[in-house]
């Protein structure tokens, strides 16, 4: 009996060694799609390490292109069918490239009565070039508000100089904060310089020309 257990451990270790060295992206998931084990090739597709994939949902890492495929697979697993399942997926590679391919899931377990795990393999079919970033958007009014803030103006002073109400200035700042994900006015000004909305090395601060709407 002890010999049998020792042999099982040896073969398990050998299997894990092969699992880690295979070049095909492979993961073992529970029946709900949560990653239990992933090889380096699978982790590389996600720009992380195998250990950091543990506990992640595989269908959050690789987005299904057809939700009906996932629904059919979930129903088949609920009924304990043990076919091979394929899902068309897309995902963003670490370099920003949009890739697409197929996830193949094979239910595996020690016996037909056990709840199966899923042996998941990823096949890369191709990639699409990442879209060019959207141009920086800021209206002329927004640029003038930013220039005044960069020079130390308060909301009231900016409103007076631009002929706006204080609520009007606040409106422009809120729109910019939402668009650029800025937490406060200091960050808004910093983003404006980084994005070229405000001209560097100029005092008092000046806005660059607005793009055509």
Order of alpha helices (4+ residues) and beta strands (2+ residues): alpha-beta-beta-alpha-alpha-alpha-beta-alpha-beta-beta-beta-alpha-alpha-alpha-alpha
